[in-house]
Amino acid sequence: MRALVQRVREASVRVEEQLVGAINQGLCVFVGVTHEDGTEECDLLVRKLLNLRIMDDENGVMNNSVIDHDGEILLVSQFTLYGDVSKGRRPTWSAAAPPEQAEPLIERVVEGLKAGGAKVETGKFREYMLVDLVNDGPATLMIEI
C-alpha cells in the first residue's frame, strides 16, 4: 500500500462538476493498493496517518499529528501510484490491485481514520476526479506499507 501525503491549507475533489469532498487545513492523502495488500496494511496505514507528526506546533515545528491539530483528511484512491514507467514511455498498471480488491481496503482505511477521531472526506472510487489543493509548506511525504 502506498500513500502520498500532502499537508494542505485546503483541498477538494469534484466528480462531474459536483463537489464530493472538501477539507480545510489537514492532510490530502492519495492511496494506492497493490495485490498483496490486506487488512493488516490498512490498519498500519491508519495508525501512521493518525499519528504522523507533520503538522506545525506553536513554534512552527512539525511536531503535531493531524489529530493533535484538529485537522481534517481528504482521502483519494489513486491506482496510478502503482504505475511502472521503468520500461518504455507508457506506464503499466499491473502492480495495482483490481478495483474489486482495492475498494473495500480503501473503505477500511476511511473507516479506521474516522474511528480514530479524524474528520474524513473522500473522493469517489472508480470515477474521474478533479482534485484541487493548496499544499502547505510544501510538505509532501510518500508512505510505503
Backbone hydrogen bonds, N-H to C=O, Kabsch-Sander energy under -0.5 kcal/mol:
donor,donor_aa,acceptor,acceptor_aa,energy
2,R,32,G,-2.3
3,A,143,I,-2.4
4,L,30,F,-2.6
5,V,3,A,-0.7
5,V,141,L,-3.3
6,Q,4,L,-0.5
6,Q,28,C,-2.5
7,R,139,A,-2.6
8,V,26,G,-2.8
9,R,134,V,-2.8
10,E,134,V,-0.7
11,A,23,I,-1.8
12,S,132,D,-2.8
13,V,21,G,-2.7
14,R,130,L,-2.4
15,V,18,Q,-2.6
18,Q,15,V,-1.8
20,V,13,V,-2.6
21,G,13,V,-1.4
23,I,11,A,-2.9
26,G,8,V,-2.2
27,L,72,E,-2.8
28,C,6,Q,-2.8
29,V,27,L,-0.6
29,V,74,L,-3.2
30,F,4,L,-2.5
30,F,28,C,-0.5
31,V,29,V,-0.5
31,V,76,V,-2.4
32,G,2,R,-2.8
35,H,95,A,-0.8
37,D,34,T,-1.6
42,C,38,G,-1.7
43,D,39,T,-2.5
44,L,40,E,-2.1
45,L,41,E,-2.4
46,V,42,C,-2.5
47,R,43,D,-2.1
48,K,44,L,-2.3
49,L,45,L,-2.9
50,L,46,V,-2.5
51,N,47,R,-1.6
52,L,48,K,-1.4
54,I,52,L,-1.7
54,I,64,N,-0.7
55,M,64,N,-2.9
57,D,61,V,-2.1
60,G,57,D,-2.0
63,N,55,M,-1.7
63,N,61,V,-1.5
64,N,55,M,-2.8
67,I,50,L,-0.8
69,H,65,S,-1.7
70,D,67,I,-1.5
71,G,66,V,-3.0
72,E,25,Q,-1.7
73,I,119,K,-2.5
74,L,27,L,-2.8
75,L,73,I,-0.6
75,L,121,E,-2.7
76,V,29,V,-3.1
76,V,74,L,-0.5
78,Q,31,V,-3.4
81,L,78,Q,-1.7
82,Y,79,F,-2.1
83,G,80,T,-1.9
84,D,92,T,-2.5
85,V,83,G,-0.6
92,T,84,D,-1.8
95,A,82,Y,-0.6
96,A,93,W,-1.6
97,A,33,V,-2.9
101,Q,98,P,-1.5
102,A,98,P,-2.5
103,E,99,P,-2.6
105,L,101,Q,-0.8
106,I,102,A,-2.6
107,E,103,E,-2.4
108,R,104,P,-1.8
109,V,105,L,-2.0
110,V,106,I,-2.3
111,E,107,E,-2.6
112,G,108,R,-2.4
113,L,109,V,-2.4
114,K,110,V,-2.2
115,A,111,E,-2.5
116,G,112,G,-1.5
117,G,114,K,-1.7
118,A,113,L,-2.3
119,K,71,G,-0.7
120,V,118,A,-0.7
121,E,73,I,-2.8
123,G,75,L,-1.6
127,E,124,K,-1.3
129,M,127,E,-0.6
130,L,14,R,-2.4
131,V,129,M,-0.6
132,D,12,S,-2.5
132,D,130,L,-0.5
134,V,10,E,-2.4
135,N,133,L,-0.6
136,D,7,R,-3.5
137,G,135,N,-0.8
141,L,5,V,-2.8
143,I,3,A,-3.2
143,I,141,L,-0.5
145,I,1,M,-3.0
145,I,143,I,-0.5
